[in-house]
Amino acid sequence: MRAMTSTMLKNDSYPAHLAKHLPLLTADQKKWLAKASAFADSISLEDTKRSDSENTFRRDLFELACKEGLGALPFPTTYGGSGGDYLSFALINEEFARRCVPIMSSLGVHVLCQEPVYKHGTEEQKKKYLTPSAIGEYLAAFGLTEPNAGSDTAAIATTAKLVGDDYILNGTKTFITSGGSANYFIVMARLLNPDGTKENAPGITAFIVEKGFPGFEIGQKFDMLGMRGYSTCEIVFSEARIPKENILGAPGDGRKVALGSLAKGRVTIAAQATGWAQGALDAALRVAARCEKKRNSGQLDYLIGSLVLMVESARALTYQAARSIDSGESDVTLAAMAKIQATDAAMKVATEAISLAEEEGLEPDLLIERIFRDAKAGQIYEGTNQIQRMLIARSLLK
Ligand SMILES: Cc1cc2nc3c(=O)[nH]c(=O)nc-3n(C[C@H](O)[C@H](O)[C@H](O)COP(=O)(O)OP(=O)(O)OC[C@H]3O[C@@H](n4cnc5c(N)ncnc54)[C@H](O)[C@@H]3O)c2cc1C
């Protein structure tokens, strides 16, 4: 990694493709964008490629990002946050994804996990988990998905039971981003009655689980097609003992806790996907500039025009969704639309960019093939695009 100098952090360099948007951004939003851009500049292409090829998480980069104020950007300064708005956080995610900054996804999930603690946590929980998260001492992960419970959260089979002063958890969570490196986890489990029965029991409940709690273990680590370098793995609870003060929110409120965070998280994913789409478009434009022969047919201009339209539509919906969070009227449907539009755009633009670049499109240096692999995951996680479409329809049909 190259040293990040103070000149690199001056607020005078913004990505050129955002020129049209700059007049609509506040000074603070531009400051965070410049910071993200400088941070991405400080990471060499070799480092970016290595975290992908070796599938290793760069905790050092995560800690550096937190030192730059990015670890808890959209939270008030009371618990160490940076007091920024959600659009600023979206701009950072977009820029990090465009450049394939190796910590992008873990940072997104880290902020996702602070939301429920901030919103539903006790004062003690906020002090204990939010401040160290903001400065990068703690990394957080989100444990919702199970081998047999993905889209259908009602199928969650991980159980919790109050025994004395502890909740006893049993079960497995899968595909947990940052799972192998996190210090604590926001975990959704089915709270049973103290005698182990289900009838009239509270149901899905959220817990804060520290990695050192007895009975908690890291399971298999995944070597995936995309989203590599994020310590994605299973986490396993075998009679795990969670102190009773680590329940998050009220018994039975787990779905509310999880869905409230995911509604914002989907805007983060939309921002990341807008960045992927832009990154692939940047590469396509570089290749197109060299293809006089293809340009002469007119087909290339038609294609590039269509791709630009997709990227800008994704960006417009994403910024609108982020602004709706900042207005205090967070719109879940808008977040779903932004997530679909942006991840589908990223997939389409990356696909076309690879075709256009021919064999060069598979060169890791151009980052298109990496974006192609990552964008596929974007269509799946934090609620698949199919499920998001159903959510949009139901909001109108109910
Ligand atoms: C890279 C990556 C990182 C992830 N990180 C995390 C994480 O940090 N924490 C976490 O908890 N989870 C994480 N996940 C899991 C992710 O959220 C789930 O994969 C996702 O919710 C889908 O669940 P599933 O894989 O079980 O698929 P399923 O729910 O089994 O769906 C399979 C297919 O069926 C479709 N489908 C399902 N139900 C319906 C229906 N009722 N009607 C129509 N179609 C339907 C889906 O759209 C999908 O196409 C991650 C996943 C990936 C790929």
The ligand as an SDF file (V2000), in Angstrom:
LIG
                    3D

 53 58  0  0  0  0  0  0  0  0999 V2000
  -21.3370  -13.0290   -1.2190 C   0  0  0  0  0  0  0  0  0  0  0  0
  -22.4330  -13.2320   -0.2360 C   0  0  0  0  0  0  0  0  0  0  0  0
  -22.3620  -12.6510    1.0280 C   0  0  0  0  0  0  0  0  0  0  0  0
  -23.3820  -12.8340    1.9470 C   0  0  0  0  0  0  0  0  0  0  0  0
  -23.2770  -12.2660    3.2070 N   0  0  0  0  0  0  0  0  0  0  0  0
  -24.2230  -12.5130    4.1410 C   0  0  0  0  0  0  0  0  0  0  0  0
  -24.0890  -12.0120    5.4750 C   0  0  0  0  0  0  0  0  0  0  0  0
  -23.1280  -11.3030    5.8080 O   0  0  0  0  0  0  0  0  0  0  0  0
  -25.0360  -12.3540    6.3970 N   0  0  0  0  0  0  0  0  0  0  0  0
  -26.1100  -13.1240    6.0760 C   0  0  0  0  0  0  0  0  0  0  0  0
  -26.9300  -13.3820    6.9600 O   0  0  0  0  0  0  0  0  0  0  0  0
  -26.2790  -13.6180    4.8270 N   0  0  0  0  0  0  0  0  0  0  0  0
  -25.3550  -13.3350    3.8610 C   0  0  0  0  0  0  0  0  0  0  0  0
  -25.5020  -13.8370    2.5800 N   0  0  0  0  0  0  0  0  0  0  0  0
  -26.6500  -14.6840    2.2740 C   0  0  0  0  0  0  0  0  0  0  0  0
  -27.6760  -14.0150    1.3910 C   0  0  0  0  0  0  0  0  0  0  0  0
  -28.3340  -12.9740    2.0370 O   0  0  0  0  0  0  0  0  0  0  0  0
  -28.6220  -15.1200    0.8780 C   0  0  0  0  0  0  0  0  0  0  0  0
  -27.8560  -15.8890   -0.0460 O   0  0  0  0  0  0  0  0  0  0  0  0
  -29.8720  -14.5890    0.2200 C   0  0  0  0  0  0  0  0  0  0  0  0
  -30.7250  -14.0010    1.1530 O   0  0  0  0  0  0  0  0  0  0  0  0
  -30.6380  -15.6890   -0.5410 C   0  0  0  0  0  0  0  0  0  0  0  0
  -30.8420  -16.7730    0.2630 O   0  0  0  0  0  0  0  0  0  0  0  0
  -30.4630  -18.2670   -0.2310 P   0  0  0  0  0  0  0  0  0  0  0  0
  -29.0580  -18.2220   -0.7350 O   0  0  0  0  0  0  0  0  0  0  0  0
  -30.7810  -19.2100    0.8600 O   0  0  0  0  0  0  0  0  0  0  0  0
  -31.3800  -18.5090   -1.4760 O   0  0  0  0  0  0  0  0  0  0  0  0
  -32.9420  -18.9660   -1.4500 P   0  0  0  0  0  0  0  0  0  0  0  0
  -33.7140  -18.1110   -0.5120 O   0  0  0  0  0  0  0  0  0  0  0  0
  -32.9820  -20.4330   -1.2500 O   0  0  0  0  0  0  0  0  0  0  0  0
  -33.3430  -18.6110   -2.9280 O   0  0  0  0  0  0  0  0  0  0  0  0
  -32.9080  -19.3740   -4.0690 C   0  0  0  0  0  0  0  0  0  0  0  0
  -33.6050  -18.7820   -5.2960 C   0  0  0  0  0  0  0  0  0  0  0  0
  -35.0380  -18.9100   -5.1700 O   0  0  0  0  0  0  0  0  0  0  0  0
  -35.6620  -17.6410   -5.2410 C   0  0  0  0  0  0  0  0  0  0  0  0
  -36.7830  -17.6190   -4.2780 N   0  0  0  0  0  0  0  0  0  0  0  0
  -36.7310  -17.9280   -2.9650 C   0  0  0  0  0  0  0  0  0  0  0  0
  -37.9480  -17.7890   -2.4070 N   0  0  0  0  0  0  0  0  0  0  0  0
  -38.7880  -17.3860   -3.4030 C   0  0  0  0  0  0  0  0  0  0  0  0
  -40.1610  -17.0540   -3.4590 C   0  0  0  0  0  0  0  0  0  0  0  0
  -40.9450  -17.1190   -2.3750 N   0  0  0  0  0  0  0  0  0  0  0  0
  -40.6830  -16.6590   -4.6590 N   0  0  0  0  0  0  0  0  0  0  0  0
  -39.8960  -16.5560   -5.7600 C   0  0  0  0  0  0  0  0  0  0  0  0
  -38.5790  -16.8620   -5.7710 N   0  0  0  0  0  0  0  0  0  0  0  0
  -38.0290  -17.2580   -4.6070 C   0  0  0  0  0  0  0  0  0  0  0  0
  -34.5980  -16.6330   -4.8610 C   0  0  0  0  0  0  0  0  0  0  0  0
  -34.8520  -15.3560   -5.4080 O   0  0  0  0  0  0  0  0  0  0  0  0
  -33.3420  -17.2800   -5.4660 C   0  0  0  0  0  0  0  0  0  0  0  0
  -33.2830  -16.9950   -6.8310 O   0  0  0  0  0  0  0  0  0  0  0  0
  -24.5080  -13.6290    1.6250 C   0  0  0  0  0  0  0  0  0  0  0  0
  -24.5860  -14.2150    0.3480 C   0  0  0  0  0  0  0  0  0  0  0  0
  -23.5770  -14.0330   -0.5640 C   0  0  0  0  0  0  0  0  0  0  0  0
  -23.6930  -14.6690   -1.9240 C   0  0  0  0  0  0  0  0  0  0  0  0
  1  2  1  0
  2  3  1  0
  2 52  2  0
  3  4  2  0
  4  5  1  0
  4 50  1  0
  5  6  2  0
  6  7  1  0
  6 13  1  0
  7  8  2  0
  7  9  1  0
  9 10  1  0
 10 11  2  0
 10 12  1  0
 12 13  2  0
 13 14  1  0
 14 15  1  0
 14 50  1  0
 15 16  1  0
 16 17  1  0
 16 18  1  0
 18 19  1  0
 18 20  1  0
 20 21  1  0
 20 22  1  0
 22 23  1  0
 23 24  1  0
 24 25  2  0
 24 26  1  0
 24 27  1  0
 27 28  1  0
 28 29  2  0
 28 30  1  0
 28 31  1  0
 31 32  1  0
 32 33  1  0
 33 34  1  0
 33 48  1  0
 34 35  1  0
 35 36  1  0
 35 46  1  0
 36 37  1  0
 36 45  1  0
 37 38  2  0
 38 39  1  0
 39 40  1  0
 39 45  2  0
 40 41  1  0
 40 42  2  0
 42 43  1  0
 43 44  2  0
 44 45  1  0
 46 47  1  0
 46 48  1  0
 48 49  1  0
 50 51  2  0
 51 52  1  0
 52 53  1  0
M  END
$$$$
